[in-house]
């Protein structure tokens, strides 16, 4: 029996919530009054992160009060239903605090059948990449709305490979990536995954991530014709690392990283 498609109304609601939270972050973007704090793990957090997550939680709670929510800033809020929302109000907080417009608001929903909805909202770019299981992947930007599809690059030597940074790569991995002939760029965080889903990049490598950093990617990449796994090829967003590709070079990238 095939897995049923996601509820289109759920996808539409999640897109509205991501758009509203993303718009809220712009009130602090490039503001001289943005205060930066550090959490217990050393990662940065701002009033914008906190406000955007609070807005998302309120909207989700009004829409589906029985659903579970996992968020970067407020943690786990258990619910009685079968659905779980995973939210990251600002993915790329360091970029956000420096005025770099490549940060994103991430929203994912899982139901009893697995990943159902994924959204990458890029407020400062005016772009959204979103997908629902069985509903396709779509990109909306200043060009309008259109299907999002991955590239057809078939050899890693011809690929554009993105990462959030090379600090978490081993020297051997960096050397292998350079030797592969791939074009390497650090257009990272959610933006890097959006580039792969829309065919503008061929691979996005994240050696260290939290679940909320990559929860939307499995459904987005699958519906765009690509593939998302952990760096060891296993499925799931909770393994501490992530790899998105156009599918054609997925195994080549995994081999490169494990040489």
C-alpha positions in Angstrom: 0.0 0.0 0.0 1.5 3.4 -1.1 2.0 6.2 1.4 -0.8 8.8 1.1 0.0 12.3 0.0 0.2 15.0 2.7 -2.9 17.1 3.4 -2.8 20.2 1.1 -4.4 22.3 3.8 -1.6 21.3 6.2 1.0 22.4 3.7 -0.8 25.7 3.1 -1.1 26.4 6.8 2.6 25.6 7.4 3.6 28.0 4.5 1.5 30.8 6.1 3.1 30.2 9.5 6.6 30.2 8.0 5.9 33.3 6.1 4.6 35.2 9.1 7.5 34.1 11.3 10.0 35.0 8.6 8.4 38.4 8.1 8.7 39.0 11.9 12.5 38.4 11.8 12.9 41.2 9.3 11.9 43.7 12.1 15.4 42.9 13.6 17.4 42.3 10.5 20.3 44.7 10.1 19.0 46.6 13.2 21.4 48.5 15.4 19.3 47.4 18.4 19.8 43.6 17.9 21.2 42.1 21.1 23.2 38.9 20.8 23.2 36.3 23.6 24.8 32.9 23.8 23.1 29.7 25.0 24.6 27.0 27.2 26.1 25.2 24.1 27.8 28.4 22.9 25.5 29.0 20.0 24.1 32.5 19.5 20.4 33.5 20.0 18.7 36.8 19.5 15.3 38.4 20.3 14.4 37.7 16.7 14.9 33.9 17.2 12.8 33.9 20.3 10.0 36.0 18.9 9.8 34.1 15.7 9.7 30.7 17.5 7.0 32.0 19.9 5.0 33.2 16.9 5.3 29.8 15.2 4.2 28.0 18.4 1.2 30.2 18.8 0.1 29.7 15.2 0.6 26.0 15.3 -1.2 25.8 18.7 -4.2 27.6 17.3 -4.3 25.4 14.2 -3.6 22.1 15.8 -3.4 22.2 19.6 -3.0 18.4 19.8 0.2 18.4 17.8 3.7 18.0 19.2 6.3 20.7 18.6 10.1 20.5 18.7 11.9 23.9 18.3 15.4 25.1 18.6 14.8 27.7 21.2 12.0 26.2 23.4 12.6 22.5 23.0 10.0 19.8 23.0 6.3 20.4 23.7 4.5 17.0 23.7 1.0 16.7 22.2 -1.6 14.0 22.1 -1.8 13.8 18.3 0.1 11.8 15.7 1.7 14.9 14.1 5.0 16.6 15.1 6.2 20.0 13.9 10.0 20.7 13.9 10.8 24.4 13.7 13.9 26.5 13.5 13.0 30.2 13.6 16.3 31.4 12.3 18.6 28.9 10.7 21.9 30.8 10.3 21.7 33.1 13.3 25.4 34.1 12.9 24.7 35.2 9.3 21.6 37.0 10.5 23.5 39.0 13.1 26.0 40.1 10.5 23.3 41.3 8.1 23.8 38.5 5.6 20.5 37.8 3.9 20.9 34.0 3.5 19.3 32.9 6.8 16.1 31.0 6.7 13.0 30.0 8.8 12.5 26.3 8.7 9.3 24.4 9.3 8.7 20.6 8.9 5.8 18.4 9.8 5.8 14.7 10.3 2.7 12.5 10.4 2.0 8.9 11.1 3.5 8.1 7.7 6.8 10.0 8.1 8.0 13.4 6.7 4.9 15.2 5.3 5.8 18.9 4.8 9.0 20.9 4.5 9.5 24.6 4.1 12.6 26.8 3.7 11.5 30.4 4.1 14.2 33.0 3.0 12.7 36.3 4.3 15.5 38.6 3.3 15.6 37.2 -0.2 11.8 37.1 -0.7 11.9 33.4 -1.6 10.3 30.2 -0.3 10.9 26.6 -1.2 8.2 24.2 0.0 7.0 20.7 -0.5 4.4 18.3 0.6 4.7 14.5 0.3 3.1 13.6 -3.0 2.3 17.2 -3.8 5.6 18.2 -5.5 8.1 20.9 -4.6 7.6 24.6 -5.4 9.7 27.7 -5.3 8.2 31.2 -5.0 10.3 34.3 -5.5 10.3 37.5 -7.5 9.9 35.5 -10.7 6.6 34.0 -9.5 5.7 30.5 -8.5 7.1 27.4 -10.4 8.0 23.8 -9.8 11.4 23.3 -8.1 13.5 20.6 -9.7 17.1 19.4 -9.0 19.8 19.6 -11.6 20.8 16.7 -13.9 24.6 16.9 -13.2 25.8 13.3 -13.2 29.5 13.6 -12.3 30.9 15.0 -9.2 33.7 16.7 -11.1 31.0 18.9 -12.8 29.1 19.6 -9.6 28.7 22.7 -7.5 29.0 21.5 -3.9 27.9 23.7 -1.0 28.5 23.5 2.8 27.9 25.7 5.8 31.7 25.8 6.4 34.8 23.6 6.1 35.6 23.9 9.8 33.8 20.6 10.6 35.4 18.7 7.7 38.5 16.6 8.2 41.6 17.7 6.2 41.3 14.5 4.2 37.7 15.4 3.3 38.6 18.9 2.2 41.5 17.5 0.1 39.3 14.9 -1.5 36.7 17.5 -2.3 39.2 19.7 -4.0 40.7 16.8 -5.9 37.3 15.8 -7.2 37.1 18.8 -9.4 33.9 20.0 -7.9 33.2 23.7 -7.5 33.1 24.4 -3.7 31.1 27.2 -2.1 30.1 28.0 1.5 26.5 28.9 0.7 25.2 27.0 3.7 22.5 26.4 6.2 18.9 26.2 4.8 19.9 28.3 1.8 22.3 25.6 0.6 19.5 23.1 0.6 17.2 25.5 -1.3 19.9 25.8 -4.0 20.0 22.0 -4.4 16.2 21.7 -4.6 16.0 24.4 -7.2 18.9 23.0 -9.4 21.2 25.9 -8.7 23.6 23.7 -6.8 24.2 19.9 -7.0 25.0 19.0 -3.4 24.9 20.4 0.1 27.1 18.8 2.8 26.5 19.4 6.5 28.8 17.3 8.8 27.3 18.7 12.0 23.6 19.6 12.3 20.6 19.4 14.7 17.4 17.8 13.7 15.6 21.2 13.3 18.4 22.3 10.9 17.5 19.6 8.3 14.0 18.3 9.2 12.3 19.8 6.1 14.9 18.5 3.7 13.8 14.9 3.1 10.4 15.8 1.7 11.7 18.9 -0.1 14.5 17.0 -1.9 12.4 13.9 -2.6 9.6 16.0 -4.2 12.2 18.0 -6.2 13.6 14.8 -7.6 16.7 14.6 -5.4 17.8 12.8 -2.3 18.5 13.6 1.3 20.2 11.3 3.8 22.8 11.5 6.6 26.4 11.5 5.4 26.5 7.7 5.9 23.6 7.2 3.5 21.0 6.4 6.2 17.6 8.1 6.1 16.5 10.5 8.8 17.1 14.1 10.0 18.2 13.1 13.5 21.6 11.5 12.9 23.6 14.7 13.4 24.7 15.3 9.8 23.0 15.7 6.4 23.6 15.4 2.7 21.3 16.7 0.0 22.1 16.1 -3.7 20.3 15.9 -7.1 20.3 12.1 -6.6 22.7 11.4 -9.5 25.8 12.2 -7.5 24.7 11.1 -4.1 26.7 8.0 -3.8 29.7 9.7 -5.3 29.6 12.4 -2.6 29.3 9.8 0.1 32.3 7.9 -1.3 34.3 11.1 -1.5 33.6 11.9 2.2 34.6 8.4 3.4 37.8 8.0 1.5 
